[in-house]
Amino acid sequence: MRKPYVLLLPFLLCLLFAAPAEAADNGSWSVYPVSSAVAARPYFYVSADPGQTVQDQVVVANKTDRPLTFRLYAADAYNTARDGGFAVKSRGERMRGVGAWAKLARDRVTVPGGRTVTVPFTVEVPEGAEPGDHPGAIVALDERVDDGGGALALGVQRAVGARVYLQVGGPTLPALAVENVHVGHHQPLVPGLGDSTATISYTLHNTGNVTLEPKVRLTASGLFGRTLLTRDLKKIPSQLLPGQRVRLTERWTHAPQLDRTRVKLTASAEKTSESATASFVAVPWLVTALLTAAIAAGAWLLIRRRRRRPERVRGTARPAPTHPRPKLGRTAGG
């Protein structure tokens, strides 16, 4: 029996990047660099100058007991908007770095159950390439669609990628910015009966050309410079890639209920630091309502008083008095 509705996504790219010294793995297959003569490599670390070509090899390991076929491709990396996690573009999207410069010897490979296949690739850095970091990944995509079962099926394709940290020679500029700081404040109707909460949202922007490991400190001060809060934030990306912006939020419980508060965010990384501020006035809803009512009542009384005041009676202008002209009498002998 056919399912009544099928929603087929092009694919949901689930890249699993494990801790150092471990391969990117989803339980069914893994992707990782060929081990060097010294030790296993968790990721690809590549340094090249503009115009230079670098050669390397990627390993695809099948951890199941049946053959699996994968589509191999290189992709540029970016930070996800939701939490700043490391992710890569899907095949077919426009590539500008590793995704455009890496060429695999094979774009499709079948790996027997329990076996591995090694695929060589090159990274050809073009002349005029911008210096700095160009992160990406070598991805092994299972092109089969898993509908997940159920009446409303969601088609998903899975992929695993090994990170590529490519650094192009030239001047490097670490730079970090904190942008668009906004504070939303929520508090109880009656002071003391409930808790007030402030939500601080901001954008963390890597304005330089190298990957940063940012740290963010939140401080808040009240009237007369009183320190209300000092906190090192935890919900930030472990790596912020060049040119990437991530919108983040931080929740502050037990925020002041009656104060003028100044919030300051300081973001720092190696050789760079930047701060931004925002302010809000905390006034309980009951106080606000009473003040509003008092102002409205005062305005009403003033208007009523003016209406009751008698209007001035404008008098008519009186003509200036005239003096009769004396009559000239006749004199004797005149």
C-alpha positions in Angstrom: 0.0 0.0 0.0 1.4 3.4 -1.0 1.9 5.9 1.7 -0.5 8.8 1.4 2.1 11.6 1.7 5.8 11.5 1.1 8.0 14.5 1.9 11.4 14.0 0.2 14.2 16.3 1.3 17.1 16.7 -1.1 19.1 15.5 1.9 19.7 16.2 5.5 23.4 16.4 5.8 24.4 15.0 9.1 28.1 15.6 9.5 29.6 13.9 12.6 32.9 15.4 13.7 34.4 13.5 16.7 36.9 14.6 19.2 40.6 14.8 18.2 42.3 11.6 17.3 39.0 10.0 16.3 37.4 9.7 12.9 34.2 11.4 11.8 31.7 8.6 12.4 27.9 7.9 12.4 28.1 4.3 13.5 27.7 2.9 10.0 30.7 4.5 8.2 33.5 6.9 9.0 35.7 9.3 7.0 39.2 10.3 8.1 42.7 11.3 6.8 45.3 8.6 6.0 47.5 8.3 9.0 50.9 10.0 8.8 54.2 8.3 9.6 54.0 9.7 13.1 50.4 9.4 14.3 46.8 9.3 13.3 45.4 12.7 12.1 41.9 13.7 13.4 41.5 16.3 10.5 43.2 17.5 7.4 45.5 20.4 8.2 46.8 21.9 4.9 49.0 24.9 4.4 49.6 26.2 0.8 50.6 29.4 -1.0 48.6 30.8 -3.9 49.3 28.7 -7.0 50.5 25.7 -5.0 49.0 22.2 -5.3 48.8 19.8 -2.3 48.2 16.1 -2.4 46.6 13.9 0.3 44.4 10.9 0.8 41.0 10.2 2.5 39.8 6.9 3.9 36.2 5.8 3.9 35.5 2.9 6.3 32.4 0.7 6.1 31.4 -0.5 9.5 28.4 -2.6 8.4 28.4 -6.2 7.1 27.1 -5.2 3.6 28.6 -3.1 0.8 27.8 0.6 0.8 28.2 3.0 -2.1 29.0 6.7 -1.4 29.2 9.9 -3.4 32.4 11.7 -2.6 32.8 15.5 -2.9 34.6 18.4 -1.3 32.6 21.2 0.3 33.1 24.6 2.0 32.3 24.9 5.7 30.2 27.5 7.5 28.7 28.1 11.0 25.0 27.1 11.4 22.6 29.9 12.3 21.0 28.0 15.1 24.0 27.4 17.4 27.1 28.2 15.4 28.0 24.5 14.8 30.4 23.4 12.1 28.6 22.4 9.0 29.3 22.1 5.2 27.5 23.1 2.1 25.5 20.5 0.2 26.6 19.2 -3.2 25.5 21.5 -5.9 25.8 24.7 -3.9 28.3 27.3 -5.0 31.8 26.7 -3.5 34.5 29.3 -3.1 37.3 27.5 -1.2 38.0 23.9 -0.4 34.8 22.8 -2.2 36.1 24.5 -5.4 39.8 23.7 -5.1 39.8 20.1 -3.9 39.7 17.4 -6.7 39.1 13.8 -5.7 40.4 10.9 -7.9 37.0 9.3 -7.7 33.6 10.9 -7.0 31.8 7.6 -6.3 33.1 4.6 -4.3 31.7 1.2 -3.2 33.2 -0.1 0.1 32.7 -3.8 1.0 31.3 -4.6 4.4 33.9 -4.2 7.1 36.5 -2.8 4.7 38.0 0.5 3.9 38.8 2.3 0.6 41.5 5.0 0.2 40.9 7.8 -2.3 43.6 10.3 -3.3 42.8 14.0 -3.8 44.5 17.2 -4.6 43.9 20.8 -3.4 44.9 23.3 -6.1 45.1 26.8 -4.6 44.6 29.3 -7.4 46.8 32.3 -8.0 45.3 35.3 -6.3 43.5 33.2 -3.5 42.8 35.3 -0.5 45.2 34.6 2.4 43.9 33.1 5.6 41.8 30.1 6.6 39.5 28.3 4.1 37.7 25.5 6.1 35.9 22.7 4.5 35.4 19.0 4.4 35.7 15.8 2.3 32.2 14.3 2.4 31.0 10.7 1.9 27.3 10.8 1.1 25.0 7.8 1.1 22.7 8.6 -1.8 20.0 6.1 -0.7 16.9 7.8 0.8 15.8 6.6 4.2 12.0 7.3 4.5 12.0 6.5 8.2 8.6 4.7 8.0 5.3 5.9 9.1 2.3 7.5 7.3 4.1 10.8 6.7 7.6 9.8 5.5 10.5 12.2 5.7 13.2 11.3 3.1 16.7 11.7 4.5 20.1 11.1 3.1 23.0 10.8 5.5 26.6 12.0 5.1 29.8 12.0 7.1 32.7 14.4 6.4 36.3 14.8 7.5 37.2 18.4 8.2 39.8 20.2 6.1 41.5 23.2 7.6 43.2 24.9 4.7 45.4 28.0 5.4 46.5 30.0 2.4 49.8 31.8 2.9 49.9 35.6 3.3 48.9 38.2 5.9 46.5 37.0 8.6 44.0 39.3 10.4 42.2 38.0 13.5 39.2 40.3 14.1 36.0 39.9 16.0 32.9 42.1 16.4 29.8 42.1 18.6 26.8 43.5 16.7 23.1 44.3 17.2 22.9 43.9 21.0 19.3 43.8 22.2 17.7 43.2 25.6 14.2 42.0 26.1 13.0 42.3 29.7 10.1 40.5 31.3 8.9 40.9 34.9 5.9 40.2 37.2 2.9 42.5 37.5 3.5 43.1 41.2 7.0 43.7 42.5 8.3 40.8 44.5 5.7 38.4 43.4 7.6 36.4 40.8 10.9 36.6 39.0 12.1 39.0 36.3 14.1 37.8 33.3 16.2 39.5 30.7 17.1 38.0 27.4 20.2 39.4 25.8 20.5 38.7 22.0 23.6 39.6 20.0 25.5 38.8 16.8 29.0 37.4 16.9 30.8 38.2 13.7 34.3 37.0 12.6 35.4 40.0 10.5 38.9 38.7 9.9 40.4 35.9 7.7 41.3 33.3 10.3 39.3 30.8 12.4 38.7 32.0 15.9 37.9 30.3 19.2 35.8 33.1 20.8 35.1 33.8 24.4 32.3 36.1 25.5 31.9 37.8 28.9 28.6 39.4 30.0 28.6 42.1 32.6 25.7 44.2 33.8 25.7 47.4 36.0 22.9 49.3 37.6 22.6 52.9 38.9 25.7 54.5 40.2 27.8 51.8 38.6 26.7 48.9 40.9 27.8 45.5 39.5 24.8 43.3 39.0 26.2 40.4 36.9 29.5 39.0 35.7 29.3 35.8 33.6 31.5 33.9 31.1 29.0 32.7 28.4 29.0 29.0 27.5 26.5 28.9 24.6 28.9 30.1 21.9 30.5 28.3 18.9 33.8 26.6 19.7 35.1 27.8 16.3 33.9 30.9 14.4 34.9 30.6 10.8 36.1 33.6 8.7 33.4 35.9 7.6 30.7 34.1 9.6 27.9 35.6 11.7 26.0 33.8 14.4 23.0 35.2 16.3 23.1 34.1 19.9 21.0 34.6 23.0 21.7 34.5 26.8 19.0 34.3 29.5 19.5 36.3 32.7 17.2 35.2 35.5 16.8 37.3 38.6 17.3 40.5 36.6 16.5 43.7 38.4 12.9 44.8 38.8 13.5 48.5 39.4 16.7 49.8 38.0 18.4 51.3 35.0 20.7 48.6 33.7 23.6 48.7 31.3 24.6 45.4 29.7 28.0 44.9 28.2 29.2 42.0 26.0 33.0 41.6 25.5 34.1 39.1 22.9 37.7 38.0 22.7 39.9 35.6 20.8 43.6 35.4 20.1 44.9 39.0 19.4 41.5 40.5 19.2 38.8 41.9 21.5 35.6 43.9 21.0 32.8 45.1 23.2 29.2 46.4 22.7 26.6 47.7 25.1 22.8 48.1 25.5 20.6 49.5 28.2 17.1 49.0 29.6 15.0 50.5 32.3 13.3 48.0 34.7 10.0 49.3 36.1 7.4 46.9 37.5 4.1 46.7 35.6 2.1 47.9 38.6 4.2 51.0 39.0 4.0 51.7 35.3 0.2 51.3 35.4 -0.1 53.6 38.4 2.1 56.2 36.9 0.1 56.0 33.6 -3.2 56.3 35.5 -1.9 59.3 37.5 -0.7 61.1 34.4 -4.0 60.4 32.7 -6.0 61.7 35.7 -3.9 64.8 35.9 -4.4 65.5 32.2 -8.1 65.0 32.6 -8.4 67.4 35.5 -6.3 70.0 33.7 -8.6 69.8 30.6 -11.7 70.0 32.8 -10.4 73.0 34.7 -9.7 74.9 31.5 -13.1 74.2 30.2 -14.7 75.6 33.3 -12.7 78.8 33.3 -14.9 81.7 32.1 -14.0 83.2 28.8 -12.8 86.7 28.6 -15.4 89.2 27.5 -14.0 91.2 24.8 -15.0 94.9 25.1 -15.8 97.1 22.1 -13.4 99.9 21.4 -14.9 103.3 22.5 -14.4 106.2 20.2 -12.2 108.9 21.5 -14.1 111.9 22.9 -14.6 114.9 20.6 -14.6 118.5 21.8 -17.0 120.9 20.2 -15.4 123.5 18.2 -15.9 127.0 19.7 -18.2 129.3 17.8 -16.7 132.5 16.7 -18.9 135.4 17.6 -19.0 138.7 15.9 -17.2 141.5 17.7 -18.5 145.0 17.9 -17.7 147.0 15.0 -16.9 143.9 13.1 
